Amino acid sequence: MSTIKAAQHFKSLSWVYPYGKYRGYPLEDVVELDPHYVRWCCDELPGFRLDPTARAELEVNEENM
């Protein structure tokens, strides 16, 4: 798998949920509203990975909960 194709699997803060209870919401909003849900997605959904900026934002919001 090429580096470019592999990088496409990482979710950025502008990525919009196409499913679940936050369907239609950008990841940036969900990280703020419900960081535990985003962590669940990372842990339980195959291939759900965050880019470095989104991961850092998630960690900050988890600490503030």
Summary of the structure (lengths in Angstrom):
residues: 65
radius of gyration: 11.6
end to end distance: 37.3
largest distance: 37.4
contacts: 154
relative contact order: 0.19
helix: 52%
strand: 9%
